Amino acid sequence: MYYIEKTFEVSASHHLTLSYESKCTAVHGHNWKITVMCKSRELNADGMVADFTHVKNRIMDMLDHKDINSVLPFNPTAENIAFWIVSQIPKCYKAVVQESEGNVAIYEKD
């Protein structure tokens, strides 16, 4: 099995819809640190699992310098964003979304 990992930063705003009072219901921004992990039993014709630039750009193009609530059709928690990233990138099995120094969400396919 071959594995790749790509880490990059996305600057974007969002707000959360929550069942309780929280400062996160107001629009605010993060410099999100995102790590995408892909795997494959075989390499493609170019000798790669996936091109690192393609992995990064697929997410950057949709989220960077955007209001995530206007782009994604769900409550943009870090957990939901991690799940969404895995569904967007071929061969991706795990995403780590860090919205601030101490707050990290991880989604991994079973």
DAURJO-V835885 format. One line per field, one symbol per residue. phi: phi as a letter, one per 30 degrees, with the letter a starting at -180 (. if undefined). psi: psi as a letter, one per 30 degrees, with the letter a starting at -180 (. if undefined). burial: I if it has 16 or more other ideal C-beta (glycine too) atoms within 10 Angstrom, else O. A space follows every 10 residues. Layout:
phi=???
psi=???
burial=???
This chain:
phi=.cbbbbcacb cacabccbdb dadddddabb cdccbcbbba dbdddcibda dedddddede edcdhbdedd ccdbdddedd ddddeeddce idbabcccca eccbbbbbdd
psi=kkklkkklkk jllllkjlgl kkffflklll jkkkkkkllk fllafgglel keeeeeeeee eeekhljeff ekhljileee eeeeeeffkk gkfkkkjjfl egjkkkkkk.
burial=OOOIOIOIOI OIOIIIOOOO OOOOOOOOOI OIIIIIIIII OOOOOOOOII OIOOIIOIII OIIOOIOIIO OIOOOIIIOI IIIIIIOOIO IIIIIIIIIO OOOOIOIOOO
